[in-house]
Amino acid sequence: MTFEEKLAEYAELAVRVGVNIQQGQYLLINTSTDTLEFTRLVVKKAYEAGAGRVHVNLTDAAFERAFFEHTTTEEIEKFPQWIVAQREELIARQGALLWIDAEDPDLLAGIDVTKLAAQQKASGNALVNYRKAVMNDDIAWSIIAAPSAKWAAKVFPSLPANEQINALWEAIFATVHIGQGNAVEQWQNHVASLEARAAKLNSKKYKKLHYKASGTDLTIELPDKHIWQCGSSKTPQGTIFIANMPTEEVYTLPAKYGVNGMVSNTKPLVYKGNIIDQFMLTFEAGKIVKAQAETGNELLQELISADEGSAYLGEVALVPHESPISASNILYYNTLFDENASNHLAIGEAYPTCYEGGRELAQGQLESLGINTSITHEDFMIGSGEMNIDGELEDGTLEPIFRQGSWAF
């Protein structure tokens, strides 16, 4: 396939498999000016697939940097209501949402962390209904990626500047099965494999997971009614969509107060245009009681204190160390990719869809069941080729789930 043919297939995949656009459905695309040429192709493919109207929200790295450099914290706390109204209308119209991510991992390096924290809290509080719709799969949504010059330079610093973006494009294509035959069929087979893993775990009904690796000795209790899921999701109207492209994970939620021990990251966490790395978290009765990072420690402290729920876990995800993304030996500095190369956890909000009947429950009901709620949801990578994970059955028997970073069954 030519590069242009791969681009076209990628755009088609995002529209017809990622968000699975329906006839007459509205589509909102959030992206940056770095992806403009590719976004034009996605818009065209969306209309060809039957979208009723496509709207694109464009950001720009320079605009965003200038905002945080020159705007006061007080102004940042005044979240614009027109953004809220746009998301509310998208939900009311049962529209679809597509992110095309091209973020520079160092975009906001050096920005006052109190401003970044203020933005996180302001947007989290203002967009609570929107966040609930996404976490509940009430609307179809998907995240894909396209290179920017600065992101490509971060991933491939040893390549000549004129080769970096093409190298990142080809790496992205490989992760989403572009150029490997019929991409739709490739995805159908891939999702079926992940669903089989989820079904196996759901049949076990483990009450706890035990993690062991260098710098990690952690026990995570699972709720009685937990559900293991994978990349394929479904709206209440029955539309099947893929939230993350690529995806290699099988995931569920933890019992909020049932996490104990310590865990260390194995890949950098890119958060708010900054890198947090070489950190260890210590949990007692579910809560992070100690956190220390060699890089980005101040931002880590802000992240875990954004609200009450940000000091607890909301997601447990299993990814084999030999996944295609891990095997590529590429560090993407982007959670969409790096989380699919490694076992990971998420600080903050849990997915209600990972609990039997959770989709219909209000926030207070979820909290009463020990399901974490928060304005944050940030994945961080903990997997390695030496990680062992055991599942504890109801009678206390331990069964191997992972050995040396790979599935044990």
Sequence and secondary structure as in RCSB ss.txt:
>XXXX:A:sequence
MTFEEKLAEYAELAVRVGVNIQQGQYLLINTSTDTLEFTRLVVKKAYEAGAGRVHVNLTDAAFERAFFEHTTTEE
IEKFPQWIVAQREELIARQGALLWIDAEDPDLLAGIDVTKLAAQQKASGNALVNYRKAVMNDDIAWSIIAAPSAK
WAAKVFPSLPANEQINALWEAIFATVHIGQGNAVEQWQNHVASLEARAAKLNSKKYKKLHYKASGTDLTIELPDK
HIWQCGSSKTPQGTIFIANMPTEEVYTLPAKYGVNGMVSNTKPLVYKGNIIDQFMLTFEAGKIVKAQAETGNELL
QELISADEGSAYLGEVALVPHESPISASNILYYNTLFDENASNHLAIGEAYPTCYEGGRELAQGQLESLGINTSI
THEDFMIGSGEMNIDGELEDGTLEPIFRQGSWAF
>XXXX:A:secstr
  HHHHHHHHHHHIIIIIS   TT EEEEEEEGGGHHHHHHHHHHHHHTT SEEEEEEE HHHHHHHHHHS HHH
HTS  HHHHHHHHHHHHTT EEEEEE   TTTTTTS HHHHHHHHHHHHHHTHHHHHHHHTTSSEEEEEE   HH
HHHHH TTS HHHHHHHHHHHHHHHTTTTSS HHHHHHHHHHHHHHHHHHHHHH  SEEEEEETTEEEEEE  TT
B  B SEEE TT  EEESBSS   EEE   TT EEEEEE SS EEETTEEEEEEEEEEETTEEEEEEEEESHHHH
HHHTTSSGGGGSEEEEEE  TTSHHHHTT   SSHHHHGGGS EEEEE   GGGBTTGGG  HHHHHHTT    S
 EEEEE   TT EEEEE TTS EEEEEETTEE  
